[in-house]
């Protein structure tokens, strides 16, 4: 990323100097040597030029940064891990509140609890919890930040056995729009605690998360099995049937994609359409082979790399396929059931894939997710069997608009009114946000917004707009 010009700041020099002097972290401004590096985010589709980047070292820094944005009337972007498919973790002519220096993790093995600061990625958190054979549902790519992932819901390899990341949240420290520091849990500010579990970053800056942990690992039976793309219909229909009988200990997904040039796939299939089934078994190790067998015999097997892997290693296995700087766009749709019409849309969309980097993921939900009452958290769509995540990517800006339109077309064909998953939504879209929550849930979220952020300071997110 190259700086072409330095924009004039919208904050007075004296104000910036006073702010920087009181910060334990660092301030990065246009013209600084590290400005271009610090303003860049994982998703290369978003090239923004903030007025100021505050690299916060603790809660006091967060409060000062929130106060600065509010007093100066500037847009505020909150950055945790920085993946942000829609680009919310950066902003033009505003303030970036960067939490990436705040990576403290404290595990309590006896209580099976962990407290983690909001700058942590799942790689950071897994490294600490797996030291004690414990884990909580984390992202499929370990460079994903825990913060946005959790507040939006949180779908990963433990979801059917242990629920969403947000289902395992037992407390959170939050800086609100008026600069107050509060703790939210079932006993303190329970309304806010409800909203933090699925309502995204609408209500404040979460500076740390308290999670319930579970016995996981140190090894899990996990991996991928690859089938030829021309057998996609057979595999999808077989996958649907296998999911109906799958135990909660097994979380799986389908990936309709193009074979990458990896050593465990024969060169003859590199660059050709394939359909892969990935899974993670967290039950009795002796029962894993039998439980995964239906998913590993759905067609002509090109390669089967299911094996006993360290859980933390499996969490990082897909990282090389999702490097920093690529242009990314996601679009999603929940499916109450994968009926024949939905299967046909997926198959037709797979054939129409515009490049080798595009993918269609079908995640199996149910299990522990479905046993949480819909009204218990802001993530209320508990009766959906699957979620489709359409991943559109290009190495650079060239051709990106075309893959974005393809992704939008896939979910539109699945149902123009289908609910979306806020963490897999690649743009700010009021209609999609409303469709992501049942009417009563959305009404309650608006009431929370009115209480905790009536001026919509925290609007760079899948926004719940206040009414006051």
Secondary structure, 3 states (H helix, E strand, C coil): CCCCCCCCCCCCHHHHHHHHHCCCCEEEECCCCCHHHHHCCCCCCCCCCCCEEEECCCHHHHHHHHHHHHHHCCCEEEECCCCCCCCCCCCCCCEEEECCCCCCEEEECCCCEEEEECCCEHHHHHHHHHHHCEECCCCCCCCCEHHHHHHHCCCCCCHHHHCCCHHHEEEEEEECCCCCEEEEECCCCHHHHHHHCCCCCCCCEEEEEEEECEECCCEEEEEEEEEEHHHHHHHHHHHHHHHHCCCCCEEEEEEEEECCCCCCCCHHHCCCEEEEEEEEECCCHHHHHHHHHHHHCCCCEEEECCEEEEHHHHHCCCHHHCCCCCEEEEEEEEECCCCHHHHHHHHHHHHCCCCCCCEEEEEECCCCHHHCCCCCCCCCCCCCCEEEEEEEEECCCCCHHHHHHHHHHHHHHHCCCCCCCHHHCCCCCHHHHHHCCCHHHHHHHHHHHHHHCCCCCCCCCCCCCCCC
